[in-house]
């Protein structure tokens, strides 16, 4: 499959861009449903969406560029070439969380409540976005003989692995994990609506961060192209840090009940 889906005149529409747009649309649709379910103000959600999408995209790009600066320092024009890939999901998550926090502070709304509302859509959107890695043939794992292994073109194989044809489909593993986490969050979401005092505000949001990070920590260990810092895989360091922080917050449930962020 080529990277260009179709062209209209001089404009090329890439599969990566289409997948990214689909992920955003699905995430917004799920969260719109959640807003109605929780009887929250739809105008506030639209404002939050308009702010969080560009901030999330910028955060995803800046995170990736910062980690791979030695590449972009030589070709700064590539920084704006989003169709070539290069979006870090951790950067997007940080951007969206920061937007929710700032918006909640500015409008005197509960950060935890809005975090609960948007968590299911976020994880499903992240899962769909993983298929962009399939199109760009990146974020794959070690060679494998498993029947679900994916073929990687020779030019995309890292040095030392040119003789292998099939590799672990990391994008598929993460998609399946994100879909699993989404199903859990969606079920808990109904519990919050039906029995609002059963779970403390922010619990769904913290479950999202913890479960996603746990899966990402394991899956990242299979990747060949992970960015490293001091010999450690960066995504695993970020994931284990997120798990530790969310774990502390879950333990401090009484604090969460009374917090007004």
C-alpha positions in Angstrom: 0.0 0.0 0.0 1.4 3.4 -1.0 1.5 6.3 1.5 -0.7 8.5 -0.8 -4.4 7.7 -0.7 -5.5 10.0 -3.5 -4.8 13.3 -5.1 -6.9 16.2 -6.1 -5.1 18.5 -8.4 -1.8 19.4 -6.8 -2.9 18.3 -3.4 -2.0 14.8 -2.1 -3.9 13.2 0.7 -1.8 10.7 2.6 -3.1 7.7 4.4 -1.3 8.9 7.5 -3.3 12.1 7.5 -6.6 10.3 6.9 -6.0 7.9 9.7 -5.0 10.7 12.1 -8.2 12.7 11.1 -10.3 9.5 11.7 -8.8 9.0 15.1 -9.6 12.6 16.1 -13.2 12.4 14.8 -13.8 9.1 16.6 -12.4 10.4 19.8 -14.5 13.6 19.6 -17.6 11.5 18.8 -17.1 9.2 21.8 -16.5 12.1 24.1 -19.5 14.0 22.7 -21.6 11.0 23.7 -20.0 11.1 27.1 -20.8 14.8 27.5 -24.5 14.0 26.9 -24.4 11.0 29.1 -22.9 13.0 32.0 -25.2 15.9 31.3 -22.3 18.3 31.0 -22.3 21.6 29.1 -21.8 20.9 25.4 -20.5 24.4 24.7 -17.7 23.9 27.2 -16.8 20.6 25.5 -16.7 22.3 22.1 -14.3 24.9 23.5 -12.2 22.3 25.1 -12.1 20.3 21.8 -11.0 23.3 19.8 -8.2 24.0 22.2 -7.0 20.5 22.8 -6.7 19.2 19.2 -4.1 21.7 18.0 -2.3 21.7 21.3 -2.2 17.9 21.3 -0.9 17.8 17.7 1.8 20.4 18.5 2.7 18.5 21.6 3.0 15.2 19.8 5.2 16.8 17.1 7.4 18.8 19.5 8.0 15.8 21.7 9.1 13.7 18.7 11.3 16.4 17.3 12.9 17.1 20.6 13.8 13.4 21.1 15.1 13.1 17.5 16.6 16.5 17.3 19.9 15.2 15.7 17.8 14.3 12.6 15.8 17.5 12.4 18.8 19.8 13.1 20.2 18.9 9.7 16.9 19.2 7.9 14.7 21.7 9.9 12.2 21.9 7.0 11.2 18.3 7.9 9.7 19.5 11.1 6.6 20.7 9.3 6.2 17.6 7.2 3.6 15.8 9.3 2.7 13.5 6.4 6.1 11.8 6.8 5.1 10.7 10.3 6.8 11.6 13.5 4.1 12.1 16.2 4.8 10.9 19.7 1.6 9.8 21.6 3.1 10.8 24.9 3.5 14.4 23.6 -0.1 14.4 22.6 -1.3 13.1 26.0 0.8 15.8 27.8 -0.7 18.5 25.5 -4.3 17.4 26.0 -3.9 17.0 29.8 -2.3 20.5 30.0 -5.1 21.9 27.9 -7.8 20.3 30.2 -6.0 21.6 33.3 -5.6 25.2 32.0 -9.2 25.3 30.7 -10.5 23.9 34.0 -8.6 26.6 35.9 -9.8 29.4 33.7 -13.4 28.3 33.8 -13.4 27.1 37.4 -14.5 23.6 36.4 -13.4 20.3 37.8 -10.3 19.0 36.1 -11.0 15.5 37.3 -14.6 15.5 36.0 -13.5 16.5 32.5 -10.7 14.0 32.7 -13.2 11.3 33.3 -15.3 12.5 30.4 -12.6 12.5 27.8 -10.6 9.4 28.8 -12.6 6.8 26.8 -12.3 8.9 23.6 -8.6 9.6 24.1 -7.6 5.9 24.4 -9.7 4.8 21.4 -8.3 7.7 19.3 -4.8 6.6 20.3 -5.5 3.1 19.2 -6.8 4.1 15.8 -3.9 6.4 15.3 -1.5 3.5 15.7 -2.5 2.3 12.2 -0.5 5.3 10.8 2.6 3.4 11.9 1.5 0.5 9.7 1.2 2.8 6.7 4.6 4.4 7.4 6.3 1.1 8.3 7.7 2.4 11.5 7.3 1.4 15.2 7.7 -2.3 14.4 9.3 -4.9 16.6 11.9 -7.6 16.4 11.9 -10.2 13.6 9.3 -12.9 14.0 8.1 -16.1 12.3 4.6 -15.7 13.8 1.8 -15.8 11.2 0.7 -12.2 12.2 4.2 -10.8 11.5 4.2 -7.8 9.1 6.5 -7.5 6.0 8.8 -4.5 6.2 10.3 -3.1 3.0 14.1 -3.4 2.9 14.7 0.4 3.0 12.9 0.6 6.4 14.8 -2.2 8.1 17.3 -1.0 10.7 21.0 -1.9 10.3 21.7 -5.5 11.3 18.2 -6.7 10.4 18.3 -6.4 6.6 18.1 -10.2 6.2 14.7 -10.4 7.9 11.4 -9.9 6.2 8.8 -10.1 8.9 8.6 -8.2 12.2 6.4 -7.9 15.2 3.4 -5.6 14.4 3.8 -3.3 17.4 1.1 -1.0 16.1 -1.4 -3.9 16.2 -0.4 -4.9 19.7 -0.9 -1.4 20.9 -4.2 -1.0 19.0 -5.5 -4.2 20.7 -4.4 -3.1 24.1 -6.0 0.4 23.6 -9.2 -1.3 22.5 -9.1 -3.5 25.6 -8.6 -0.4 27.9 -11.4 1.4 26.1 -13.8 -1.4 26.8 -12.9 -1.2 30.5 -13.2 2.5 30.7 -16.5 2.5 28.8 -17.9 0.0 31.3 -16.7 2.0 34.3 -18.1 5.1 32.7 -21.6 3.6 33.0 -20.9 2.8 36.6 -20.0 6.4 37.3 -23.2 7.6 35.6 -25.5 5.1 37.4 -23.8 5.2 40.8 -21.9 8.5 40.9 -20.6 8.0 44.4 -19.1 4.6 43.7 -15.9 6.0 42.2 -14.1 9.2 43.2 -13.9 11.9 40.6 -10.9 11.4 38.4 -10.8 7.6 38.9 -11.6 6.9 35.3 -9.0 9.3 34.1 -6.4 7.8 36.4 -7.3 4.2 35.3 -6.8 5.4 31.7 -3.3 6.7 32.4 -2.3 3.7 34.5 -3.6 1.0 32.2 -2.3 2.6 29.0 1.1 3.1 30.6 1.3 -0.5 31.8 0.5 -1.8 28.3 2.9 0.6 26.6 5.7 -0.3 29.0 5.5 -4.0 28.0 4.9 -3.4 24.3 7.7 -0.9 24.0 10.1 -3.7 25.0 9.5 -5.4 21.7 10.3 -2.3 19.5 13.4 -1.9 17.5 13.3 1.8 17.0 12.7 3.1 20.5 14.3 6.3 21.5 16.7 5.9 24.5 18.1 8.1 27.2 21.1 6.9 29.1 20.5 3.4 27.8 16.9 3.4 28.9 13.9 3.3 26.5 12.4 6.7 26.8 8.8 5.5 26.4 9.2 3.0 29.1 10.7 5.6 31.5 7.7 7.9 30.8 5.3 5.0 31.2 6.7 3.8 34.5 6.8 7.3 35.8 3.1 7.8 34.8 2.2 4.5 36.5 3.9 5.6 39.7 2.3 9.0 39.8 -1.2 7.6 39.0 -0.8 4.9 41.5 -0.1 7.4 44.2 -3.1 9.4 43.2 -5.4 6.3 43.2 -4.1 5.4 46.7 -4.8 9.0 47.8 -8.5 8.6 46.9 -9.7 10.8 49.7 -7.6 13.6 48.3 -9.1 13.1 44.9 -12.6 13.4 46.3 -12.0 16.8 47.7 -9.5 18.2 45.2 -10.7 21.2 43.1 -8.2 21.4 40.2 
